[in-house]
Amino acid sequence: MRSLIDIPDLSTAEIDELIRTAMDIIDNPGKYSEKCRGKKLATLFFEPSTRTRLSFEAAMLELGGSCLGFSLAASSSASKGESVADTAKVISCYADIIAMRHPKEGAPYVASRNATIPVINAGDGGHAHPTQTLTDLLTIYREKGRLNDLTIGFCGDLKYGRTVHSLITALSRYTGIRVVLISPLELMLPSYVRKDIMRKNGVPYVGTESLEDVLPNLDVLYMTRIQGERFESQEEYERLKDSYVLTPEKLKNAKSDMCILHPLPRVNEISIKVDKDPRACYFKQVLNGKYIRMALILKLLEEAEKDPVLHEEDLSHLLENKLVCDNPRCITTVEQELDQLFEVSEAEAGTARCHYCENKMKL
């Protein structure tokens, strides 16, 4: 039995397979309307969500299944102190598959190690959001007809933007990808994404603070919200929140077939006047999220039927109890019984990365 915690859990061939299934669902919805009859999806959302939670629920309902769960941590036994591990064990008795969103990075991974049903990470803090990445890939494929030979600009919050990290990781496996990083210095892409992912895979990239300068070169523009909830300082957030605003005037120099994406919700980083532009694809993106989640649910449930055993993960190669993660958003900061597990960084000597949240620390 397997789960989906981060996009590297899927091979490129599996991503392509999911896209093909999603395309078939779009073309032949009736063929899939009873595929999950008798199956239950548990949506465990420990922080607010509109699109992702409803997208998962709509996906399961359109597959003929049913849904149960909660949309706030206060509605769960977490408010009484129940651990993520225990929650996962309990929910495994009621449902066939779990979609979990949690503010602590690494929480869905902990759930997957304890659940006896598949777990899908629906977003954990600033760490990863793999189903948003699959949504983005399906949208790019439907709009551009390919996932290779593209120049993609990522604009806004590249430091805390989990959707950006995951999409770059996925696209780095395709050929001819060129990345343009557009952000204030304070919100630059983390070094591990640049070194361990893009450089390692030979993906050329440039960084800039000017959106206008690079717009004419882009095939895809991925706008992001400056996320106030990820900042520890309200003053820093207020200073940076209006760094980039996409308007019709700025788009005059962009390619006529450029694809504009945004994981939503937006605040003011894309003017509502842009919504009428044929290049605006962010609401198409929302719909594509339902289709790709339908494909993923089908894949994981099918695999779980073939291999229902919860396999013990081999953690013997990880450093234990030598370091304590100092990321305040890591799941280990609130669930003290978890082992401290670190992987030695391949790219940077003398450093290790937390196995839960990928926070980098010195050895």
C-alpha positions in Angstrom: 0.0 0.0 0.0 1.3 3.4 -0.9 0.5 7.1 -0.2 1.3 10.3 -1.9 3.2 12.7 0.4 5.4 14.6 -2.1 5.6 14.7 -5.9 8.9 12.7 -6.0 6.8 9.7 -4.8 5.5 9.5 -8.4 7.7 8.6 -11.3 7.4 10.6 -14.5 5.7 7.7 -16.2 3.1 7.6 -13.3 2.5 11.4 -13.7 1.9 10.9 -17.4 -0.4 8.0 -16.6 -2.4 10.1 -14.3 -2.7 12.8 -16.9 -3.9 10.3 -19.5 -6.5 9.0 -17.0 -7.7 12.5 -16.2 -8.0 13.3 -19.9 -10.1 10.1 -20.3 -12.3 11.2 -17.4 -12.9 14.6 -19.1 -13.8 12.9 -22.4 -15.8 10.0 -20.9 -17.3 11.0 -17.4 -20.0 8.3 -17.5 -17.3 5.6 -17.7 -16.1 6.5 -14.2 -19.3 7.5 -12.4 -19.5 4.2 -10.4 -15.8 3.4 -10.1 -15.7 4.1 -6.3 -19.2 2.9 -5.3 -19.0 1.7 -1.7 -15.7 3.6 -1.0 -15.2 6.4 1.5 -12.8 9.3 1.4 -11.9 11.0 4.7 -11.0 14.7 4.3 -8.9 15.6 7.4 -8.4 19.3 7.1 -6.7 20.8 10.2 -6.5 24.3 8.6 -9.0 26.2 6.4 -9.4 25.3 2.7 -12.0 25.9 0.0 -10.7 24.6 -3.3 -8.6 21.6 -2.2 -11.2 20.2 0.2 -14.2 20.6 -2.1 -12.2 19.4 -5.0 -11.4 16.1 -3.2 -15.0 15.7 -2.1 -16.3 16.5 -5.6 -13.8 14.1 -7.1 -14.9 11.2 -4.8 -18.6 12.0 -5.3 -18.3 12.0 -9.1 -16.6 8.6 -8.8 -19.6 7.3 -7.0 -18.0 7.2 -3.6 -18.9 9.1 -0.4 -17.0 11.5 1.9 -16.6 12.1 5.7 -14.2 14.2 7.7 -13.7 17.7 9.2 -12.6 21.1 8.0 -11.1 22.6 11.1 -8.7 21.2 13.8 -11.1 22.4 16.4 -13.7 20.0 15.0 -11.4 17.0 15.6 -9.8 15.2 18.6 -6.7 17.2 17.9 -8.2 19.9 20.0 -8.0 17.4 22.9 -4.4 16.6 22.2 -4.7 13.5 20.0 -1.6 12.8 17.9 -1.6 12.7 14.1 -0.5 9.1 14.3 -3.5 8.1 16.5 -5.9 10.1 14.3 -4.6 8.2 11.2 -5.1 4.8 13.0 -8.6 5.8 14.0 -9.7 7.1 10.6 -8.3 3.9 9.0 -11.2 2.1 10.7 -13.8 4.3 9.0 -12.6 5.1 5.5 -10.8 3.7 2.5 -8.5 6.7 1.7 -7.4 9.9 3.5 -6.8 13.4 2.1 -5.0 15.4 4.9 -4.1 19.1 5.1 -2.2 20.2 8.2 -0.3 23.4 9.2 2.7 21.4 10.5 5.1 20.2 7.9 5.5 16.5 7.8 2.2 15.7 9.4 0.7 13.8 6.4 4.0 11.7 6.3 3.5 10.8 9.9 -0.1 9.8 9.1 1.0 7.6 6.2 3.4 5.7 8.5 0.5 4.9 10.8 -2.6 4.6 8.6 -3.6 1.3 7.1 -5.2 3.0 4.1 -3.6 5.4 1.5 -2.9 9.0 2.6 -2.8 11.9 0.2 -1.0 15.1 1.3 -3.4 17.9 0.6 -0.8 20.5 1.8 1.4 20.6 4.9 2.5 24.0 5.9 5.1 25.5 3.5 6.4 22.0 2.6 4.5 20.3 -0.2 1.2 20.2 -2.0 1.5 17.3 -4.6 -2.1 17.3 -5.8 -1.8 21.0 -6.6 1.3 20.1 -8.7 -0.6 17.4 -10.5 -3.4 20.0 -11.2 -0.8 22.5 -12.5 0.8 19.8 -14.8 -2.6 18.8 -16.2 -3.5 22.5 -16.9 -0.2 23.1 -18.6 -0.6 20.0 -20.7 -4.2 20.9 -21.7 -3.2 24.5 -22.6 0.2 24.0 -24.2 -0.1 20.4 -25.4 3.2 19.3 -23.8 5.2 19.3 -20.6 8.6 19.9 -22.2 10.4 22.7 -24.0 8.8 25.4 -21.9 10.0 28.6 -20.2 8.1 29.0 -17.0 8.2 32.1 -14.7 7.4 31.7 -11.0 6.4 35.0 -9.4 5.8 36.2 -5.8 6.3 34.1 -2.7 9.0 31.5 -3.8 10.3 31.0 -0.3 7.1 29.7 1.5 5.2 28.7 -1.7 4.9 24.9 -1.4 3.1 24.9 -4.8 6.2 26.4 -6.4 8.6 24.0 -4.8 6.5 21.0 -5.9 5.9 22.1 -9.5 9.6 22.9 -10.0 10.5 19.5 -8.7 8.1 17.8 -11.1 9.0 19.9 -14.2 12.7 19.3 -13.5 12.2 15.8 -14.8 11.1 16.9 -18.2 13.3 18.0 -21.1 13.8 21.6 -22.3 12.5 23.3 -19.2 13.8 26.7 -18.4 12.8 28.5 -15.1 12.6 32.2 -14.3 12.4 33.1 -10.6 10.7 36.4 -9.9 10.6 37.5 -6.3 11.9 40.0 -3.7 15.2 39.0 -2.2 13.4 38.2 1.1 11.2 35.6 -0.7 13.7 33.9 -2.9 13.5 30.2 -3.7 15.2 28.1 -1.0 18.7 27.1 -1.8 17.9 23.4 -1.5 15.4 23.6 -4.4 17.9 25.5 -6.5 20.9 23.2 -5.7 19.3 19.8 -5.0 16.7 19.9 -7.7 17.3 22.3 -10.6 21.1 22.2 -10.7 21.2 18.4 -10.1 18.8 17.9 -13.0 20.5 20.5 -15.3 17.6 22.9 -15.4 18.7 26.4 -16.4 17.3 29.2 -14.3 17.7 32.9 -13.7 16.5 35.2 -10.9 15.1 38.7 -11.1 13.0 41.1 -9.1 11.3 42.6 -12.2 8.3 40.8 -13.7 8.0 43.2 -16.6 11.5 42.5 -17.8 10.9 38.8 -18.3 7.2 38.6 -19.3 8.0 38.6 -23.1 10.0 35.4 -22.7 7.5 33.2 -20.8 5.3 30.4 -22.1 3.8 30.0 -18.6 3.5 32.5 -15.8 2.8 31.0 -12.4 1.6 33.8 -10.0 1.5 33.2 -6.3 0.0 35.0 -3.3 2.3 36.5 -0.6 1.1 34.3 2.2 0.6 36.2 5.4 0.0 33.0 7.4 3.6 31.9 6.7 5.3 35.0 8.1 6.4 35.2 11.6 6.5 39.0 11.4 3.4 40.9 10.4 5.6 43.9 9.6 7.6 42.0 7.0 4.4 40.7 5.4 2.9 44.2 5.2 6.1 45.4 3.5 6.1 42.7 0.9 2.5 41.8 0.2 2.0 44.1 -2.8 5.4 43.3 -4.5 3.7 42.1 -7.7 0.4 42.9 -9.3 -0.4 41.5 -12.8 -2.5 43.9 -14.9 -3.7 44.0 -18.5 -1.2 46.8 -19.2 1.7 44.6 -18.1 0.4 41.7 -20.3 0.7 43.8 -23.5 4.3 42.6 -24.0 3.6 38.9 -23.1 3.2 36.2 -25.7 -0.3 35.9 -27.1 -0.5 32.2 -26.1 1.1 32.5 -22.7 -0.7 30.6 -19.9 -1.3 32.4 -16.6 -1.6 30.1 -13.6 -2.3 30.7 -9.9 -3.0 28.1 -7.2 -5.5 30.5 -5.6 -6.8 32.1 -3.5 -5.6 35.4 -4.9 -5.7 38.6 -3.0 -4.6 41.4 -5.4 -1.7 39.9 -7.2 -3.8 39.5 -10.3 -6.2 42.2 -11.3 -9.8 41.0 -11.8 -9.5 42.7 -15.2 -7.1 40.0 -16.3 -9.8 37.3 -15.8 -11.3 38.2 -19.3 -7.9 37.7 -21.0 -7.9 34.3 -22.9 -4.5 33.6 -21.3 -6.0 33.5 -17.8 -6.2 29.8 -16.9 -6.5 29.8 -13.1 -10.2 29.0 -13.0 -9.7 26.2 -15.6 -6.9 25.1 -13.2 -9.5 24.7 -10.4 -11.7 22.4 -12.6 -8.6 20.4 -13.7 -7.9 19.8 -10.0 -11.0 17.8 -9.7 -10.2 15.6 -12.7 -6.6 14.8 -11.6 -7.7 14.0 -8.1 -10.2 11.6 -9.5 -7.4 9.9 -11.4 -5.2 9.8 -8.3 -7.9 8.4 -6.0 -8.6 5.6 -8.5 -4.9 4.8 -8.8 -4.2 4.7 -5.0 -7.3 2.6 -4.3 -6.5 0.2 -7.0 -3.0 -0.2 -5.7 -4.3 -0.6 -2.2 -6.5 -3.5 -3.2 -3.5 -5.3 -4.8 -1.2 -4.5 -1.8 -3.2 -3.8 1.3 -0.3 -4.3 3.8 1.2 -1.3 5.6 4.9 -1.8 4.9 7.4 -0.7 7.6 9.6 1.9 6.1 13.4 1.4 6.4 14.7 4.3 8.3 18.1 2.8 9.2 20.1 5.1 6.9 18.8 8.2 8.7 20.6 10.0 11.6 18.6 9.6 14.8 18.7 11.7 18.0 21.7 13.7 17.0 19.9 16.8 16.0 16.6 18.5 16.9 14.7 20.2 14.1 14.6 23.9 14.7 11.8 24.6 12.1 8.9 25.9 14.2 6.5 24.6 11.6 7.8 21.0 11.8 5.5 18.3 13.1 8.2 17.2 15.5 7.9 20.4 17.5 4.4 19.5 18.6 4.5 15.7 18.7 7.5 15.1 20.9 7.4 11.3 20.7 8.5 11.3 17.1 12.0 10.2 16.3 14.3 13.0 15.1 15.3 11.8 11.6 17.7 13.5 9.3 19.1 12.8 5.8 22.6 13.9 5.0 22.5 16.4 2.2 24.1 15.3 -1.1 24.5 18.8 -2.4 25.9 20.6 0.7 28.6 18.9 2.8 28.2 19.3 6.6 24.4 19.7 6.4 21.4 17.4 7.0 17.8 17.8 6.2 14.8 16.9 8.4 13.0 13.8 7.1 9.7 15.3 8.0 9.8 18.9 6.8 13.0 19.1 4.8 14.4 21.9 7.0 18.2 22.1 6.5 20.5 22.1 9.5 24.3 21.9 10.1 25.7 18.7 11.4 
